[in-house]
């Protein structure tokens, strides 16, 4: 099992990977400067992505096996508050062992544990998760009201 330094480095690499992918899809992207363990008392998401006034905030998780991901209640509350203040949507972004494979779960869809924290299971990823392409399409496709009649 990798040590804390290796897990932190892999987490940062996942954040950079997601930031680059969102940038390539036309989003303005920033990685939270206090992302990670030193940010326990700060309300920064890992990634903030903005495109034409649409704001997405992400808590990034990386996993190499099909194990359940646990997220503290405090992390979810902070992510939700940041998204609400920014007028955006909050997601848990999960990078899996498949190269470049991302799945996104809305924080509203997270499963609550018995002790009040949250979790993302393999079943939840299959049932409620969306891939990167689908997520980008949700926030970049024009609605009918955006087309001019002229």
Secondary structure, 3 states (H helix, E strand, C coil): CCCHHHHHHHHHHHHHHHHHHHHHCCCEEEECCCCCHHHCCCCCCCEEEEECCEEEEEEEEECCCCCCEEECHHHHHHHHHHHHHHCCEEEEEEECCCCCCEEEEEHHHCEECCCCCEEECHHHHHHHCEEHHHHHHHHHCCCHHHCCCC
